[in-house]
Amino acid sequence: MSPHLIAYYLKDLAADLHGYYVNCQFLVEDEALRQARLLLIAATRQVLASGLALLGVFAPDKM
């Protein structure tokens, strides 16, 4: 009965990913590290999409 908690969580998650994205280079020489970081982005995208769907909000794939 508190959908705002989901919205706040998604906002915080997006902010955390943004900070990580700004401070870390994702396309690095080390294949394992690169794949781990790209999987982190993909997993975060899925969580954001699922959370937004729970709220009835659908984000575009591209801006």
PQR file of N, CA, C, O and H, with PARSE charges and radii, in Angstrom:
ATOM      1  N   MET A   1       0.798  -1.197   0.000 -0.4000 1.5000
ATOM      2  CA  MET A   1       0.000   0.000   0.000 -0.0000 2.0000
ATOM      3  C   MET A   1       0.848   1.271   0.000  0.5500 1.7000
ATOM      4  O   MET A   1       0.346   2.359   0.280 -0.5500 1.4000
ATOM      5  N   SER A   2       2.113   1.127  -0.310 -0.4000 1.5000
ATOM      6  CA  SER A   2       3.008   2.286  -0.336 -0.0000 2.0000
ATOM      7  C   SER A   2       3.852   2.277  -1.607  0.5500 1.7000
ATOM      8  O   SER A   2       5.054   2.016  -1.556 -0.5500 1.4000
ATOM      9  H   SER A   2       2.521   0.243  -0.538  0.4000 1.0000
ATOM     10  N   PRO A   3       3.227   2.562  -2.742 -0.5600 1.5000
ATOM     11  CA  PRO A   3       3.986   2.493  -4.002  0.2800 2.0000
ATOM     12  C   PRO A   3       5.129   3.503  -4.073  0.5500 1.7000
ATOM     13  O   PRO A   3       6.051   3.342  -4.873 -0.5500 1.4000
ATOM     14  N   HIS A   4       5.072   4.534  -3.246 -0.4000 1.5000
ATOM     15  CA  HIS A   4       6.160   5.509  -3.275 -0.0000 2.0000
ATOM     16  C   HIS A   4       7.496   4.872  -2.871  0.5500 1.7000
ATOM     17  O   HIS A   4       8.555   5.355  -3.273 -0.5500 1.4000
ATOM     18  H   HIS A   4       4.323   4.665  -2.596  0.4000 1.0000
ATOM     19  N   LEU A   5       7.455   3.802  -2.084 -0.4000 1.5000
ATOM     20  CA  LEU A   5       8.693   3.129  -1.697 -0.0000 2.0000
ATOM     21  C   LEU A   5       9.399   2.539  -2.914  0.5500 1.7000
ATOM     22  O   LEU A   5      10.626   2.568  -2.996 -0.5500 1.4000
ATOM     23  H   LEU A   5       6.595   3.410  -1.757  0.4000 1.0000
ATOM     24  N   ILE A   6       8.632   2.008  -3.848 -0.4000 1.5000
ATOM     25  CA  ILE A   6       9.216   1.476  -5.081 -0.0000 2.0000
ATOM     26  C   ILE A   6       9.815   2.616  -5.897  0.5500 1.7000
ATOM     27  O   ILE A   6      10.924   2.501  -6.420 -0.5500 1.4000
ATOM     28  H   ILE A   6       7.635   1.984  -3.781  0.4000 1.0000
ATOM     29  N   ALA A   7       9.080   3.706  -6.000 -0.4000 1.5000
ATOM     30  CA  ALA A   7       9.571   4.857  -6.763 -0.0000 2.0000
ATOM     31  C   ALA A   7      10.863   5.404  -6.154  0.5500 1.7000
ATOM     32  O   ALA A   7      11.802   5.717  -6.886 -0.5500 1.4000
ATOM     33  H   ALA A   7       8.179   3.800  -5.575  0.4000 1.0000
ATOM     34  N   TYR A   8      10.922   5.522  -4.842 -0.4000 1.5000
ATOM     35  CA  TYR A   8      12.136   6.016  -4.181 -0.0000 2.0000
ATOM     36  C   TYR A   8      13.306   5.049  -4.399  0.5500 1.7000
ATOM     37  O   TYR A   8      14.435   5.475  -4.640 -0.5500 1.4000
ATOM     38  H   TYR A   8      10.160   5.268  -4.248  0.4000 1.0000
ATOM     39  N   TYR A   9      13.023   3.753  -4.312 -0.4000 1.5000
ATOM     40  CA  TYR A   9      14.068   2.758  -4.536 -0.0000 2.0000
ATOM     41  C   TYR A   9      14.628   2.870  -5.955  0.5500 1.7000
ATOM     42  O   TYR A   9      15.843   2.850  -6.154 -0.5500 1.4000
ATOM     43  H   TYR A   9      12.105   3.407  -4.117  0.4000 1.0000
ATOM     44  N   LEU A  10      13.739   2.987  -6.930 -0.4000 1.5000
ATOM     45  CA  LEU A  10      14.179   3.083  -8.322 -0.0000 2.0000
ATOM     46  C   LEU A  10      14.985   4.353  -8.561  0.5500 1.7000
ATOM     47  O   LEU A  10      15.968   4.342  -9.302 -0.5500 1.4000
ATOM     48  H   LEU A  10      12.752   3.003  -6.768  0.4000 1.0000
ATOM     49  N   LYS A  11      14.568   5.440  -7.937 -0.4000 1.5000
ATOM     50  CA  LYS A  11      15.311   6.702  -8.061 -0.0000 2.0000
ATOM     51  C   LYS A  11      16.714   6.548  -7.480  0.5500 1.7000
ATOM     52  O   LYS A  11      17.695   6.972  -8.091 -0.5500 1.4000
ATOM     53  H   LYS A  11      13.769   5.449  -7.335  0.4000 1.0000
ATOM     54  N   ASP A  12      16.802   5.941  -6.304 -0.4000 1.5000
ATOM     55  CA  ASP A  12      18.103   5.733  -5.673 -0.0000 2.0000
ATOM     56  C   ASP A  12      18.979   4.783  -6.486  0.5500 1.7000
ATOM     57  O   ASP A  12      20.182   5.006  -6.621 -0.5500 1.4000
ATOM     58  H   ASP A  12      16.005   5.597  -5.808  0.4000 1.0000
ATOM     59  N   LEU A  13      18.381   3.732  -7.024 -0.4000 1.5000
ATOM     60  CA  LEU A  13      19.122   2.784  -7.854 -0.0000 2.0000
ATOM     61  C   LEU A  13      19.674   3.474  -9.101  0.5500 1.7000
ATOM     62  O   LEU A  13      20.836   3.285  -9.458 -0.5500 1.4000
ATOM     63  H   LEU A  13      17.403   3.551  -6.915  0.4000 1.0000
ATOM     64  N   ALA A  14      18.844   4.267  -9.751 -0.4000 1.5000
ATOM     65  CA  ALA A  14      19.293   4.984 -10.950 -0.0000 2.0000
ATOM     66  C   ALA A  14      20.420   5.959 -10.606  0.5500 1.7000
ATOM     67  O   ALA A  14      21.382   6.092 -11.363 -0.5500 1.4000
ATOM     68  H   ALA A  14      17.900   4.421  -9.461  0.4000 1.0000
ATOM     69  N   ALA A  15      20.302   6.634  -9.476 -0.4000 1.5000
ATOM     70  CA  ALA A  15      21.353   7.570  -9.054 -0.0000 2.0000
ATOM     71  C   ALA A  15      22.654   6.830  -8.748  0.5500 1.7000
ATOM     72  O   ALA A  15      23.735   7.289  -9.116 -0.5500 1.4000
ATOM     73  H   ALA A  15      19.520   6.526  -8.861  0.4000 1.0000
ATOM     74  N   ASP A  16      22.544   5.689  -8.077 -0.4000 1.5000
ATOM     75  CA  ASP A  16      23.740   4.902  -7.775 -0.0000 2.0000
ATOM     76  C   ASP A  16      24.417   4.401  -9.049  0.5500 1.7000
ATOM     77  O   ASP A  16      25.642   4.457  -9.167 -0.5500 1.4000
ATOM     78  H   ASP A  16      21.665   5.316  -7.778  0.4000 1.0000
ATOM     79  N   LEU A  17      23.628   3.915  -9.996 -0.4000 1.5000
ATOM     80  CA  LEU A  17      24.207   3.445 -11.256 -0.0000 2.0000
ATOM     81  C   LEU A  17      24.860   4.600 -12.009  0.5500 1.7000
ATOM     82  O   LEU A  17      25.935   4.443 -12.587 -0.5500 1.4000
ATOM     83  H   LEU A  17      22.633   3.869  -9.900  0.4000 1.0000
ATOM     84  N   HIS A  18      24.215   5.742 -11.998 -0.4000 1.5000
ATOM     85  CA  HIS A  18      24.782   6.901 -12.684 -0.0000 2.0000
ATOM     86  C   HIS A  18      26.143   7.262 -12.083  0.5500 1.7000
ATOM     87  O   HIS A  18      27.106   7.496 -12.812 -0.5500 1.4000
ATOM     88  H   HIS A  18      23.342   5.870 -11.528  0.4000 1.0000
ATOM     89  N   GLY A  19      26.214   7.305 -10.760 -0.4000 1.5000
ATOM     90  CA  GLY A  19      27.479   7.610 -10.106 -0.0000 2.0000
ATOM     91  C   GLY A  19      28.556   6.595 -10.435  0.5500 1.7000
ATOM     92  O   GLY A  19      29.709   6.955 -10.669 -0.5500 1.4000
ATOM     93  H   GLY A  19      25.431   7.114 -10.168  0.4000 1.0000
ATOM     94  N   TYR A  20      28.178   5.327 -10.454 -0.4000 1.5000
ATOM     95  CA  TYR A  20      29.126   4.270 -10.799 -0.0000 2.0000
ATOM     96  C   TYR A  20      29.574   4.402 -12.246  0.5500 1.7000
ATOM     97  O   TYR A  20      30.755   4.237 -12.552 -0.5500 1.4000
ATOM     98  H   TYR A  20      27.240   5.035 -10.264  0.4000 1.0000
ATOM     99  N   TYR A  21      28.637   4.698 -13.132 -0.4000 1.5000
ATOM    100  CA  TYR A  21      28.929   4.832 -14.558 -0.0000 2.0000
ATOM    101  C   TYR A  21      29.890   5.989 -14.814  0.5500 1.7000
ATOM    102  O   TYR A  21      30.778   5.891 -15.660 -0.5500 1.4000
ATOM    103  H   TYR A  21      27.677   4.831 -12.883  0.4000 1.0000
ATOM    104  N   VAL A  22      29.706   7.081 -14.081 -0.4000 1.5000
ATOM    105  CA  VAL A  22      30.559   8.260 -14.255 -0.0000 2.0000
ATOM    106  C   VAL A  22      31.975   7.986 -13.758  0.5500 1.7000
ATOM    107  O   VAL A  22      32.943   8.480 -14.337 -0.5500 1.4000
ATOM    108  H   VAL A  22      28.984   7.161 -13.394  0.4000 1.0000
ATOM    109  N   ASN A  23      32.100   7.200 -12.687 -0.4000 1.5000
ATOM    110  CA  ASN A  23      33.398   7.001 -12.051 -0.0000 2.0000
ATOM    111  C   ASN A  23      34.167   5.773 -12.531  0.5500 1.7000
ATOM    112  O   ASN A  23      35.358   5.651 -12.245 -0.5500 1.4000
ATOM    113  H   ASN A  23      31.314   6.799 -12.217  0.4000 1.0000
ATOM    114  N   CYS A  24      33.523   4.870 -13.245 -0.4000 1.5000
ATOM    115  CA  CYS A  24      34.200   3.649 -13.691 -0.0000 2.0000
ATOM    116  C   CYS A  24      34.148   3.542 -15.208  0.5500 1.7000
ATOM    117  O   CYS A  24      33.143   3.872 -15.838 -0.5500 1.4000
ATOM    118  H   CYS A  24      32.556   4.968 -13.478  0.4000 1.0000
ATOM    119  N   GLN A  25      35.237   3.080 -15.770 -0.4000 1.5000
ATOM    120  CA  GLN A  25      35.278   2.835 -17.201 -0.0000 2.0000
ATOM    121  C   GLN A  25      34.754   1.422 -17.451  0.5500 1.7000
ATOM    122  O   GLN A  25      35.242   0.465 -16.850 -0.5500 1.4000
ATOM    123  H   GLN A  25      36.053   2.811 -15.258  0.4000 1.0000
ATOM    124  N   PHE A  26      33.772   1.287 -18.324 -0.4000 1.5000
ATOM    125  CA  PHE A  26      33.139  -0.003 -18.551 -0.0000 2.0000
ATOM    126  C   PHE A  26      33.804  -0.800 -19.657  0.5500 1.7000
ATOM    127  O   PHE A  26      33.875  -2.027 -19.580 -0.5500 1.4000
ATOM    128  H   PHE A  26      33.375   2.064 -18.813  0.4000 1.0000
ATOM    129  N   LEU A  27      34.277  -0.140 -20.654 -0.4000 1.5000
ATOM    130  CA  LEU A  27      34.913  -0.838 -21.772 -0.0000 2.0000
ATOM    131  C   LEU A  27      36.420  -0.877 -21.540  0.5500 1.7000
ATOM    132  O   LEU A  27      37.169  -0.042 -22.045 -0.5500 1.4000
ATOM    133  H   LEU A  27      34.220   0.857 -20.716  0.4000 1.0000
ATOM    134  N   VAL A  28      36.838  -1.872 -20.763 -0.4000 1.5000
ATOM    135  CA  VAL A  28      38.246  -2.032 -20.386 -0.0000 2.0000
ATOM    136  C   VAL A  28      38.846  -3.231 -21.110  0.5500 1.7000
ATOM    137  O   VAL A  28      38.126  -4.027 -21.714 -0.5500 1.4000
ATOM    138  H   VAL A  28      36.229  -2.550 -20.352  0.4000 1.0000
ATOM    139  N   GLU A  29      40.160  -3.353 -21.046 -0.4000 1.5000
ATOM    140  CA  GLU A  29      40.878  -4.454 -21.705 -0.0000 2.0000
ATOM    141  C   GLU A  29      40.534  -5.809 -21.094  0.5500 1.7000
ATOM    142  O   GLU A  29      40.369  -6.791 -21.818 -0.5500 1.4000
ATOM    143  H   GLU A  29      40.744  -2.707 -20.555  0.4000 1.0000
ATOM    144  N   ASP A  30      40.427  -5.868 -19.776 -0.4000 1.5000
ATOM    145  CA  ASP A  30      40.165  -7.125 -19.070 -0.0000 2.0000
ATOM    146  C   ASP A  30      38.761  -7.625 -19.413  0.5500 1.7000
ATOM    147  O   ASP A  30      37.760  -7.025 -19.024 -0.5500 1.4000
ATOM    148  H   ASP A  30      40.561  -5.071 -19.188  0.4000 1.0000
ATOM    149  N   GLU A  31      38.712  -8.738 -20.151 -0.4000 1.5000
ATOM    150  CA  GLU A  31      37.437  -9.281 -20.644 -0.0000 2.0000
ATOM    151  C   GLU A  31      36.477  -9.626 -19.508  0.5500 1.7000
ATOM    152  O   GLU A  31      35.287  -9.319 -19.587 -0.5500 1.4000
ATOM    153  H   GLU A  31      39.525  -9.225 -20.467  0.4000 1.0000
ATOM    154  N   ALA A  32      36.981 -10.255 -18.461 -0.4000 1.5000
ATOM    155  CA  ALA A  32      36.113 -10.662 -17.341 -0.0000 2.0000
ATOM    156  C   ALA A  32      35.531  -9.442 -16.635  0.5500 1.7000
ATOM    157  O   ALA A  32      34.349  -9.425 -16.291 -0.5500 1.4000
ATOM    158  H   ALA A  32      37.947 -10.505 -18.397  0.4000 1.0000
ATOM    159  N   LEU A  33      36.350  -8.435 -16.421 -0.4000 1.5000
ATOM    160  CA  LEU A  33      35.879  -7.210 -15.765 -0.0000 2.0000
ATOM    161  C   LEU A  33      34.872  -6.485 -16.645  0.5500 1.7000
ATOM    162  O   LEU A  33      33.855  -5.995 -16.154 -0.5500 1.4000
ATOM    163  H   LEU A  33      37.310  -8.448 -16.700  0.4000 1.0000
ATOM    164  N   ARG A  34      35.149  -6.414 -17.942 -0.4000 1.5000
ATOM    165  CA  ARG A  34      34.229  -5.764 -18.874 -0.0000 2.0000
ATOM    166  C   ARG A  34      32.873  -6.470 -18.870  0.5500 1.7000
ATOM    167  O   ARG A  34      31.833  -5.815 -18.804 -0.5500 1.4000
ATOM    168  H   ARG A  34      35.976  -6.812 -18.341  0.4000 1.0000
ATOM    169  N   GLN A  35      32.881  -7.794 -18.941 -0.4000 1.5000
ATOM    170  CA  GLN A  35      31.623  -8.552 -18.946 -0.0000 2.0000
ATOM    171  C   GLN A  35      30.870  -8.373 -17.634  0.5500 1.7000
ATOM    172  O   GLN A  35      29.646  -8.243 -17.639 -0.5500 1.4000
ATOM    173  H   GLN A  35      33.726  -8.326 -18.995  0.4000 1.0000
ATOM    174  N   ALA A  36      31.578  -8.366 -16.520 -0.4000 1.5000
ATOM    175  CA  ALA A  36      30.925  -8.178 -15.224 -0.0000 2.0000
ATOM    176  C   ALA A  36      30.249  -6.815 -15.148  0.5500 1.7000
ATOM    177  O   ALA A  36      29.123  -6.704 -14.664 -0.5500 1.4000
ATOM    178  H   ALA A  36      32.572  -8.472 -16.516  0.4000 1.0000
ATOM    179  N   ARG A  37      30.927  -5.791 -15.622 -0.4000 1.5000
ATOM    180  CA  ARG A  37      30.352  -4.443 -15.580 -0.0000 2.0000
ATOM    181  C   ARG A  37      29.173  -4.299 -16.537  0.5500 1.7000
ATOM    182  O   ARG A  37      28.185  -3.642 -16.211 -0.5500 1.4000
ATOM    183  H   ARG A  37      31.842  -5.882 -16.015  0.4000 1.0000
ATOM    184  N   LEU A  38      29.271  -4.907 -17.708 -0.4000 1.5000
ATOM    185  CA  LEU A  38      28.159  -4.849 -18.646 -0.0000 2.0000
ATOM    186  C   LEU A  38      26.953  -5.637 -18.132  0.5500 1.7000
ATOM    187  O   LEU A  38      25.809  -5.238 -18.352 -0.5500 1.4000
ATOM    188  H   LEU A  38      30.074  -5.441 -17.973  0.4000 1.0000
ATOM    189  N   LEU A  39      27.206  -6.744 -17.455 -0.4000 1.5000
ATOM    190  CA  LEU A  39      26.112  -7.505 -16.848 -0.0000 2.0000
ATOM    191  C   LEU A  39      25.456  -6.713 -15.723  0.5500 1.7000
ATOM    192  O   LEU A  39      24.244  -6.802 -15.526 -0.5500 1.4000
ATOM    193  H   LEU A  39      28.136  -7.068 -17.277  0.4000 1.0000
ATOM    194  N   LEU A  40      26.247  -5.942 -14.989 -0.4000 1.5000
ATOM    195  CA  LEU A  40      25.686  -5.082 -13.950 -0.0000 2.0000
ATOM    196  C   LEU A  40      24.725  -4.057 -14.552  0.5500 1.7000
ATOM    197  O   LEU A  40      23.653  -3.807 -14.001 -0.5500 1.4000
ATOM    198  H   LEU A  40      27.231  -5.870 -15.150  0.4000 1.0000
ATOM    199  N   ILE A  41      25.109  -3.472 -15.673 -0.4000 1.5000
ATOM    200  CA  ILE A  41      24.232  -2.520 -16.353 -0.0000 2.0000
ATOM    201  C   ILE A  41      22.947  -3.210 -16.808  0.5500 1.7000
ATOM    202  O   ILE A  41      21.853  -2.678 -16.621 -0.5500 1.4000
ATOM    203  H   ILE A  41      25.980  -3.675 -16.121  0.4000 1.0000
ATOM    204  N   ALA A  42      23.080  -4.387 -17.402 -0.4000 1.5000
ATOM    205  CA  ALA A  42      21.907  -5.120 -17.887 -0.0000 2.0000
ATOM    206  C   ALA A  42      20.979  -5.504 -16.735  0.5500 1.7000
ATOM    207  O   ALA A  42      19.759  -5.398 -16.862 -0.5500 1.4000
ATOM    208  H   ALA A  42      23.969  -4.820 -17.555  0.4000 1.0000
ATOM    209  N   ALA A  43      21.542  -5.945 -15.623 -0.4000 1.5000
ATOM    210  CA  ALA A  43      20.722  -6.328 -14.477 -0.0000 2.0000
ATOM    211  C   ALA A  43      20.005  -5.115 -13.900  0.5500 1.7000
ATOM    212  O   ALA A  43      18.834  -5.197 -13.529 -0.5500 1.4000
ATOM    213  H   ALA A  43      22.533  -6.031 -15.520  0.4000 1.0000
ATOM    214  N   THR A  44      20.699  -4.005 -13.825 -0.4000 1.5000
ATOM    215  CA  THR A  44      20.078  -2.781 -13.308 -0.0000 2.0000
ATOM    216  C   THR A  44      18.967  -2.319 -14.232  0.5500 1.7000
ATOM    217  O   THR A  44      17.920  -1.867 -13.770 -0.5500 1.4000
ATOM    218  H   THR A  44      21.650  -3.938 -14.126  0.4000 1.0000
ATOM    219  N   ARG A  45      19.186  -2.429 -15.521 -0.4000 1.5000
ATOM    220  CA  ARG A  45      18.137  -2.070 -16.486 -0.0000 2.0000
ATOM    221  C   ARG A  45      16.883  -2.910 -16.261  0.5500 1.7000
ATOM    222  O   ARG A  45      15.764  -2.399 -16.294 -0.5500 1.4000
ATOM    223  H   ARG A  45      20.037  -2.797 -15.896  0.4000 1.0000
ATOM    224  N   GLN A  46      17.089  -4.204 -16.031 -0.4000 1.5000
ATOM    225  CA  GLN A  46      15.954  -5.105 -15.811 -0.0000 2.0000
ATOM    226  C   GLN A  46      15.199  -4.749 -14.527  0.5500 1.7000
ATOM    227  O   GLN A  46      13.968  -4.750 -14.509 -0.5500 1.4000
ATOM    228  H   GLN A  46      17.999  -4.619 -16.004  0.4000 1.0000
ATOM    229  N   VAL A  47      15.927  -4.449 -13.470 -0.4000 1.5000
ATOM    230  CA  VAL A  47      15.285  -4.067 -12.206 -0.0000 2.0000
ATOM    231  C   VAL A  47      14.500  -2.771 -12.386  0.5500 1.7000
ATOM    232  O   VAL A  47      13.373  -2.653 -11.906 -0.5500 1.4000
ATOM    233  H   VAL A  47      16.927  -4.449 -13.485  0.4000 1.0000
ATOM    234  N   LEU A  48      15.095  -1.801 -13.074 -0.4000 1.5000
ATOM    235  CA  LEU A  48      14.395  -0.537 -13.308 -0.0000 2.0000
ATOM    236  C   LEU A  48      13.136  -0.754 -14.149  0.5500 1.7000
ATOM    237  O   LEU A  48      12.079  -0.202 -13.842 -0.5500 1.4000
ATOM    238  H   LEU A  48      16.011  -1.897 -13.463  0.4000 1.0000
ATOM    239  N   ALA A  49      13.248  -1.547 -15.195 -0.4000 1.5000
ATOM    240  CA  ALA A  49      12.089  -1.808 -16.052 -0.0000 2.0000
ATOM    241  C   ALA A  49      10.987  -2.533 -15.283  0.5500 1.7000
ATOM    242  O   ALA A  49       9.810  -2.200 -15.418 -0.5500 1.4000
ATOM    243  H   ALA A  49      14.106  -1.996 -15.444  0.4000 1.0000
ATOM    244  N   SER A  50      11.366  -3.518 -14.480 -0.4000 1.5000
ATOM    245  CA  SER A  50      10.372  -4.259 -13.701 -0.0000 2.0000
ATOM    246  C   SER A  50       9.700  -3.365 -12.663  0.5500 1.7000
ATOM    247  O   SER A  50       8.487  -3.426 -12.463 -0.5500 1.4000
ATOM    248  H   SER A  50      12.322  -3.788 -14.370  0.4000 1.0000
ATOM    249  N   GLY A  51      10.499  -2.544 -12.016 -0.4000 1.5000
ATOM    250  CA  GLY A  51       9.942  -1.632 -11.011 -0.0000 2.0000
ATOM    251  C   GLY A  51       8.996  -0.623 -11.631  0.5500 1.7000
ATOM    252  O   GLY A  51       7.927  -0.350 -11.084 -0.5500 1.4000
ATOM    253  H   GLY A  51      11.485  -2.494 -12.179  0.4000 1.0000
ATOM    254  N   LEU A  52       9.380  -0.074 -12.757 -0.4000 1.5000
ATOM    255  CA  LEU A  52       8.503   0.878 -13.435 -0.0000 2.0000
ATOM    256  C   LEU A  52       7.221   0.211 -13.899  0.5500 1.7000
ATOM    257  O   LEU A  52       6.150   0.815 -13.835 -0.5500 1.4000
ATOM    258  H   LEU A  52      10.248  -0.296 -13.201  0.4000 1.0000
ATOM    259  N   ALA A  53       7.315  -1.023 -14.363 -0.4000 1.5000
ATOM    260  CA  ALA A  53       6.121  -1.756 -14.794 -0.0000 2.0000
ATOM    261  C   ALA A  53       5.182  -1.988 -13.614  0.5500 1.7000
ATOM    262  O   ALA A  53       3.964  -1.901 -13.768 -0.5500 1.4000
ATOM    263  H   ALA A  53       8.185  -1.514 -14.415  0.4000 1.0000
ATOM    264  N   LEU A  54       5.733  -2.281 -12.447 -0.4000 1.5000
ATOM    265  CA  LEU A  54       4.910  -2.438 -11.248 -0.0000 2.0000
ATOM    266  C   LEU A  54       4.125  -1.164 -10.948  0.5500 1.7000
ATOM    267  O   LEU A  54       2.994  -1.211 -10.464 -0.5500 1.4000
ATOM    268  H   LEU A  54       6.723  -2.351 -12.322  0.4000 1.0000
ATOM    269  N   LEU A  55       4.742  -0.042 -11.243 -0.4000 1.5000
ATOM    270  CA  LEU A  55       4.089   1.248 -10.991 -0.0000 2.0000
ATOM    271  C   LEU A  55       3.186   1.676 -12.136  0.5500 1.7000
ATOM    272  O   LEU A  55       2.488   2.685 -12.033 -0.5500 1.4000
ATOM    273  H   LEU A  55       5.660  -0.004 -11.636  0.4000 1.0000
ATOM    274  N   GLY A  56       3.194   0.918 -13.225 -0.4000 1.5000
ATOM    275  CA  GLY A  56       2.375   1.267 -14.384 -0.0000 2.0000
ATOM    276  C   GLY A  56       3.020   2.326 -15.268  0.5500 1.7000
ATOM    277  O   GLY A  56       2.334   3.006 -16.031 -0.5500 1.4000
ATOM    278  H   GLY A  56       3.761   0.098 -13.309  0.4000 1.0000
ATOM    279  N   VAL A  57       4.335   2.465 -15.164 -0.4000 1.5000
ATOM    280  CA  VAL A  57       5.082   3.437 -15.940 -0.0000 2.0000
ATOM    281  C   VAL A  57       5.960   2.672 -16.910  0.5500 1.7000
ATOM    282  O   VAL A  57       6.650   1.738 -16.501 -0.5500 1.4000
ATOM    283  H   VAL A  57       4.892   1.912 -14.544  0.4000 1.0000
ATOM    284  N   PHE A  58       5.956   3.035 -18.170 -0.4000 1.5000
ATOM    285  CA  PHE A  58       6.770   2.364 -19.158 -0.0000 2.0000
ATOM    286  C   PHE A  58       7.727   3.367 -19.783  0.5500 1.7000
ATOM    287  O   PHE A  58       7.311   4.372 -20.360 -0.5500 1.4000
ATOM    288  H   PHE A  58       5.396   3.793 -18.503  0.4000 1.0000
ATOM    289  N   ALA A  59       9.007   3.078 -19.659 -0.4000 1.5000
ATOM    290  CA  ALA A  59      10.043   3.962 -20.191 -0.0000 2.0000
ATOM    291  C   ALA A  59      10.381   3.561 -21.619  0.5500 1.7000
ATOM    292  O   ALA A  59      10.319   2.379 -21.958 -0.5500 1.4000
ATOM    293  H   ALA A  59       9.345   2.261 -19.191  0.4000 1.0000
ATOM    294  N   PRO A  60      10.734   4.512 -22.449 -0.5600 1.5000
ATOM    295  CA  PRO A  60      11.131   4.180 -23.827  0.2800 2.0000
ATOM    296  C   PRO A  60      12.467   3.443 -23.829  0.5500 1.7000
ATOM    297  O   PRO A  60      13.274   3.608 -22.914 -0.5500 1.4000
ATOM    298  N   ASP A  61      12.696   2.637 -24.849 -0.4000 1.5000
ATOM    299  CA  ASP A  61      13.966   1.955 -25.003 -0.0000 2.0000
ATOM    300  C   ASP A  61      15.071   2.924 -25.405  0.5500 1.7000
ATOM    301  O   ASP A  61      16.238   2.725 -25.068 -0.5500 1.4000
ATOM    302  H   ASP A  61      12.040   2.502 -25.592  0.4000 1.0000
ATOM    303  N   LYS A  62      14.692   3.970 -26.126 -0.4000 1.5000
ATOM    304  CA  LYS A  62      15.641   4.976 -26.605 -0.0000 2.0000
ATOM    305  C   LYS A  62      15.066   6.355 -26.348  0.5500 1.7000
ATOM    306  O   LYS A  62      13.853   6.564 -26.331 -0.5500 1.4000
ATOM    307  H   LYS A  62      13.744   4.132 -26.400  0.4000 1.0000
ATOM    308  N   MET A  63      15.975   7.276 -26.152 -0.4000 1.5000
ATOM    309  CA  MET A  63      15.545   8.680 -26.011 -0.0000 2.0000
ATOM    310  C   MET A  63      16.048   9.460 -27.193  0.5500 1.7000
ATOM    311  O   MET A  63      15.805  10.663 -27.287 -0.5500 1.4000
ATOM    312  H   MET A  63      16.961   7.106 -26.166  0.4000 1.0000
TER
END
